[in-house]
C-alpha cells in the first residue's frame, strides 16, 4: 500500500470522526435538558388513620426478652452490616462517624474516649442496658432527642433482637440476655432489675 492510499484511508476515518462529532454537538444543542426552577412537586398525602378504634392504645410490642429466645447471631451479624458504615465492632478498632460499639452493653453512655458525642447523648447519662439499646435502635432520635445519628432505626422487633444479640457478643464479658421467663414482666420492669 502506497502513501497515497494510506492518506485516503486516514482521511476517511478522520472525516467520519468529524461528522460524528458535529452530529453529537448538534444533538446536544437541540435536545439539551432544561432544569426546572423549583425541583420536584409538592405531593399532598392524607395521613392514614391508625388501625383499630380511634383513641385506642396501640397493641403492645412483644417483650424483647421473649424475642431473644429465637434470636439468631448470624442474622444479627447480617443486620449489623447496616451499621458498619458508621461504627466498628472489634476490640481496639477506631471510631468512625459513630463510636466503636465493642463492649457497649453495660458501658456508660457517651463514654468512648476521643469521640465527640452530641449534647443530647452526653446529657442522657447512665449505662447502656439491653432495654436502652432496644429503644435506641428502634428510634434513635426519639430515645435521645438531639442526637446527630442519622439512622432511622430498626422497626422490626425480631431484627432488633438478632442485632442486639450480635452486639452483646462483641465484648470481653457479654452481658447475660434477659431470659424468656422474664417475658411475662412488663418491658419497663426489665430495666429495673
C-alpha positions in Angstrom: 0.0 0.0 0.0 1.5 3.3 -1.0 1.3 6.5 1.0 -1.5 7.9 -1.2 -3.8 5.0 -0.4 -2.9 5.3 3.3 -3.7 9.1 3.2 -7.2 8.3 1.7 -8.0 5.7 4.4 -6.8 8.1 7.2 -8.8 10.9 5.6 -11.9 8.8 5.5 -11.5 7.8 9.2 -10.9 11.4 10.3 -13.8 12.6 8.1 -16.2 10.1 9.8 -14.9 11.2 13.2 -15.5 14.9 12.3 -19.1 14.1 11.1 -19.9 12.1 14.2 -18.5 15.0 16.4 -20.6 17.6 14.6 -23.7 15.4 14.9 -23.1 15.0 18.6 -22.7 18.7 19.2 -25.9 19.4 17.2 -27.9 16.8 19.0 -26.8 18.1 22.4 -27.8 21.7 21.4 -31.2 20.6 20.1 -32.1 18.1 22.9 -30.4 19.7 26.0 -32.4 19.0 29.2 -33.7 22.1 31.0 -33.6 22.1 34.8 -36.8 23.3 36.4 -36.6 26.5 38.6 -38.1 24.6 41.5 -37.2 20.9 41.6 -39.8 18.3 42.3 -43.5 18.6 43.1 -45.4 19.0 46.3 -47.4 15.9 46.8 -50.2 16.1 49.4 -50.8 12.8 51.1 -53.6 12.3 53.5 -52.4 10.7 56.7 -53.9 7.2 57.1 -55.9 6.6 60.3 -54.2 4.1 62.6 -55.8 0.6 62.6 -58.3 -0.1 65.3 -60.7 2.1 67.1 -59.9 5.8 67.3 -58.3 6.7 70.6 -57.5 3.0 71.4 -53.9 2.4 72.5 -51.6 0.6 70.1 -51.0 -3.1 70.6 -48.1 -3.6 72.9 -44.9 -4.9 71.3 -43.8 -8.4 72.3 -41.2 -8.1 75.1 -37.6 -8.2 73.9 -36.8 -11.0 76.4 -39.2 -13.3 74.6 -37.6 -12.4 71.2 -34.1 -13.3 72.5 -35.2 -16.9 72.7 -35.5 -17.1 68.9 -32.7 -14.6 68.2 -30.0 -15.7 65.8 -26.4 -14.4 65.9 -25.9 -15.0 62.1 -29.0 -12.8 61.2 -27.8 -10.3 63.7 -24.4 -10.1 62.1 -26.1 -9.6 58.7 -28.3 -6.9 60.1 -25.2 -5.2 61.6 -24.0 -4.6 58.1 -26.3 -1.5 58.2 -24.2 -0.2 61.0 -20.6 -0.7 59.6 -20.7 2.4 57.5 -20.6 4.4 60.8 -19.5 2.0 63.5 -16.8 -0.6 64.2 -17.4 -3.7 66.4 -13.9 -5.1 67.0 -11.9 -4.6 70.2 -9.5 -1.6 69.7 -10.8 -0.6 66.3 -11.0 3.1 65.7 -14.1 5.3 65.8 -15.7 6.2 62.5 -18.7 8.6 62.1 -20.1 6.8 65.2 -18.2 5.4 68.2 -16.8 1.8 68.4 -19.5 -0.5 69.7 -17.3 -3.2 71.3 -18.5 -3.8 74.8 -21.3 -1.3 74.6 -23.8 -3.3 76.8 -23.2 -2.2 80.4 -20.8 0.7 79.3 -21.6 4.3 80.3 -23.4 6.3 77.7 -21.2 8.8 75.8 -18.0 7.3 77.2 -15.8 6.2 74.3 -12.6 8.2 74.6 -11.8 10.5 71.7 -15.4 10.6 70.3 -17.3 13.8 70.1 -20.8 13.0 71.2 -23.8 15.2 70.7 -25.2 17.2 73.6 -28.3 15.0 73.7 -26.2 11.9 74.1 -23.9 13.5 76.7 -26.9 14.5 78.8 -28.6 11.1 78.7 -26.4 9.6 81.5 -26.4 6.0 82.9 -25.2 2.8 81.4 -26.4 1.1 78.2 -28.8 -1.7 79.1 -30.4 -4.1 76.7 -33.7 -2.2 77.1 -32.0 1.2 76.4 -30.3 -0.2 73.3 -33.5 -1.7 72.1 -35.3 1.6 72.4 -32.4 3.5 70.8 -32.1 1.1 67.9 -35.9 1.3 67.4 -35.9 5.1 67.2 -32.6 6.9 67.8 -34.0 10.4 67.7 -36.9 9.5 69.9 -34.7 7.9 72.6 -32.1 10.7 72.5 -33.5 13.9 71.3 -30.8 16.0 69.7 -28.6 13.0 68.7 -26.6 13.5 65.5 -27.2 9.9 64.5 -29.0 10.0 61.1 -30.1 6.3 61.1 -33.9 5.9 61.2 -33.9 2.8 63.3 -34.9 -0.8 63.0 -38.7 -1.2 63.3 -38.9 -5.0 63.3 -38.6 -6.3 66.8 -37.2 -9.7 65.7 -34.4 -8.0 63.7 -33.6 -5.8 66.7 -33.3 -8.9 68.9 -30.9 -10.5 66.4 -28.9 -7.3 66.2 -28.7 -6.9 70.0 -27.6 -10.5 70.4 -24.8 -9.9 68.0 -23.8 -6.5 69.5 -23.8 -8.1 73.0 -21.5 -10.9 71.8 -18.9 -8.2 70.9 -17.5 -7.9 74.4 -14.8 -9.5 76.6 -17.7 -10.3 79.1 -21.0 -10.5 77.2 -24.0 -9.5 79.4 -26.5 -12.3 80.1 -29.5 -11.5 77.9 -33.0 -11.5 79.6 -34.4 -15.0 79.7 -37.7 -16.0 78.1 -39.1 -16.4 81.6 -38.8 -12.7 82.0 -41.1 -12.2 79.1 -44.1 -12.2 81.4 -42.9 -9.0 83.0 -43.6 -5.6 81.5 -40.9 -4.2 79.2 -40.1 -1.4 81.6 -39.5 -3.8 84.5 -36.5 -5.4 82.9 -34.5 -2.2 83.2 -35.3 -2.0 86.9 -33.6 -5.4 87.7 
